[in-house]
Amino acid sequence: MTSPDIVKWLQERTTLGILSPEVLDAIASAIEEQVVPAHKTLVSEGTSPEALYILVEGQLESDNNNQSNPAFARGFLPGSVIHLKELLLDELAEFTITAVTECHFWFIPAAKFRDLVSQYSEITQAFSRQLAQELAQVTSALSYEQERSVALRPYLVTKAQRGIIGTSRYAVRLREQIREAANDRKSVDIFGEPGLEKDNIAALIHYGSPYRRQPIIKVNCGILQTSGADLFGRAGGKPGLLEWLGEGSLILNNIQDLPTELLPSMEQLLKTGKYTPVTRPGEPAAEPRLTQARILIVSEKTQATIERCVGHIIKVPPLRVRKTDIQAQVEYYTSLYVRARGLPKPYITPEAVRRLQSYDFPGNLKELKNLVERAIVQAGERRELTEEIFWSANSKKKHFRVNLLNAYPQLRRFLRSSWWPDRINYGFTVAAFAILVGVLFIGPQTRDRNFALNLFWAWWWPFFLFLFPFLGRVWCAVCPFMIYGEITQKLSLWLWPRKLKRWPREKAEKWGGWFVFGLFTLIFLWEELWHLEDTAYLSACLLLLITAGAMIFSALFERRFWCRYLCPIGGMNGLFAKLSMTELRAQQGICSASCTTYQCYKGGPQKGEGMETNGCPLYSHPAQLEDNRDCVLCMTCLKACPHRSVEFNLRPPGIELWTTHVPRTYEVALLFLLLGGVYLHRLPEILSALGLQLNLTNFWQHLGLSLLALMIPATVTFVAYGLMQLIQFGRKPRRFVELAYGYLPLVLGGNLAHYLRLGLGEGGRILPVTFATFGLSGEQLPILVAHPAVMSFLQGTTLIFSVLLTIVLTQKITHQPLKTMLWQHLAAIALGVSMWAIIVS
């Protein structure tokens, strides 16, 4: 290449083109040529430059060891002038420069170039002017970026929180829609219910696009000026957010709150990508400008005017239709929380997941996240998150409740005092129970001569059956079985210090109810075949066996595992407690907003008004209680709560059965077993009514007839349900396991009617029976016995009301027309009539 050609090439292709032709001709005369093979190092960092290099062909790349500013590294293309600044300023090379491909260079040795610089001062002057221009450009760009950063900073979205979690078809489809939207620059409308983190989906679209390095901002439409100046800017004045944003993304949050004055401008922006800066009154309208920004709209509902203008529409599905994703969401939120605080990750039980999946989450993901974080705090040092810890907002409003603790302050004082239940339990019951069992063993063996047997059958049974509709499982608060269980637990820990076992909840929930059912069946058969009602020592054995179960499981497991899952009396109490007109609950708003210790559940030291306790013995939180079966009214939560959140409410009897109730098969089996027990207790009357002369002294014959008697109620109700499905009057009936709870008043009423005979006929003889127990004559002592006609009237009235309440409760549970449930109502009437025949008649 000739010297004129070199000069022309330098003028057109390099930064040296600003020099005069005379200087360029001198430079061209000094140029030498060099070829550097690929991957060979041309210059090493930190060395003195040997020459001025001009890249003619090929490609170079630089690297440096400056870790604080790796942005210095760059590539070089043909026309690049290398080491100009270093030679003029006498500096060392800043980069190690390596040939990517074979490169052709023109170069001027350092000594020759310095001679040219000393000969032609224009080179230094031109370089100084170029540096000044570049500095001015950089300063201007920096100033613009600083101003841009200040303008956008309040609205910046720095990152997407997470991707779409889950494997459901809704989650898969949502991920596909996000990928589709990220592949182009069309506007997007993202809408769905509150709490779905729709702004995070907008961020996922931006950060998944090729423009991810551009800024993304979020603006709440409710705070925009009606003129639109903050969004569109002013003509000849302050730029708006769209101008500052450049090629970034704009999230318009809550588009439904956009001022109506801005709707036409927003439609124009979405349709054409153009906007018009705001002008002052009297000024001519400004020219529309084209924006490069991408518009992402977030709203709770789609709007027709907006929907017609956008390129993509994404409807975010609510959490209630993505139940299969809940477990993955819980795992994610749990990991997020514990990792941020350096905690070990707890295990989430399957029952807890099922409980969450049964809830609809009106607050969606935000509610679930808060629920998980609250559960971890509530669990404390426990490494297991159980279903009781996950409590959510009430799915049914608390209608018709009266807090008795507010109405009667003296009741609150008593229930929070040491009298309830500790002084009663350890000052009286623990000794009284031992004495009664002793009397049953060593005293007379018949009910008319043993006051302990009289108390058990003629007093305890009718009294607490009558009490269930009023106070639910209150017996469990003063139950001697668990008192001895607690004593065993404390003594065993004192003698052999150790950590008690965690509850095997999954197995207990699955099999505990069937264990209670089987145990109650054996108790019924034992009672009938061996005449426990009139055999004192056998009744004592029954009491001791239940007590032994409580003691054994209390020595093995923490708190009251036996009471919660395995006690037959507790199972019956929990079933009948559903009908109670009182309940122990807590105000969820106070618990979620004010409580951080959860001492009512976990236990802990005294805090404010809250007393020191060991926590709920059944591992229930009063704010998440939806079933009276899970509360024994021990009032531990009332004593522990420092916020006065716990309530003891008067309510419509059995309201949970048609609001929050979750049916369980084993409870239904126990329900019909308890109803069958009424027929079992009246086996001689049944045989007499049927005109059968069968010998009940034959053990196997008696056993067979007893099993048949236990199955009578289940058989009648199954036949009725079959007829309901076969002959339908209106809508299809609901599941049998749901409908069966409608019989609960009849079960309670039938048992109460049976035991009224003992209570009203023998309970009033307690004084002479007590004297007879100790070999004394009590013939002159007063007795109080109801007339047979009074007993019949009360038993008949109980059965009639039980049938009526069964019909009413069934209708409340089903919410179906009366004719749809006709066969079940007829079954309830038939059972009521049959019990009238064997009990009253």
Secondary structure, 3 states (H helix, E strand, C coil): CCHHHHHHHHHHHCHHHHCCHHHHHHHHHHCEEEEECCCCEEECCCCCCCEEEEEEECCEEEECCCCCCHHHCCEECCCCEECHHHHHHCCCCCCEEEECCCEEEEEEEHHHHHHHHHHCCHHHHHHHHHHHHHHHHHHHHHHHHHHHHHHHHHHECCCCCCCCCCCCHHHHHHHHHHHHHHCCCCCEEEECCCCCCHHHHHHHHHHCCCCCCCCEEEEEHHHCCCCCHHHHCECCCCCCHHHHHCCCEEEEECHHHCCHHHHHHHHHHHHHCEECCECCCCCCCCCCEECCCEEEEEECCCCHHHHCCCCEEEECCCHHHCHHHHHHHHHHHHHHHHHHHCCCCCEECHHHHHHHHCCCCCCHHHHHHHHHHHHHHHHCCCCEECCCCCCCCCCCCCCCCEEHHHHCHHHHHHHHCCHHHHHHHHHHHHHHHHHHHHHHHHCCCCCCCCHHHHHHHHHHHHHHHHHHHHHCCHHHHCCHHHHHHHHHHHHHHHHCCCCCECCCHHHHHHHHHHHHHHHHHHHHHHHHHCCHHHCHHHHHHHHHHHHHHHHHHHHHECCCHHHHHHCHHHHHHHHHHCCCCEEEEECHHHHHHHCCCCHHHHCECCECCECCECCCCCCCCCCCCCCHHHCCCCCHHHHHCCCCCEEEEECCCCHHHHCCCCCCHHHHHHHHHHHHHHHHHCHHHHHHHCCCCCCCCCHHHHHHHHHHHHHHHHHHHHHHHHHHHHCCCCCCCCCHHHHHHHHHHHHHHHHHHHHHHHHHHHHHHHHHHHHHHCCCCCCCCCCCCCCHHHHHHHHHHHHHHHHHHHHHHHHHHHCCCCCCCHHHHHHHHHHHHHHHHHHHC
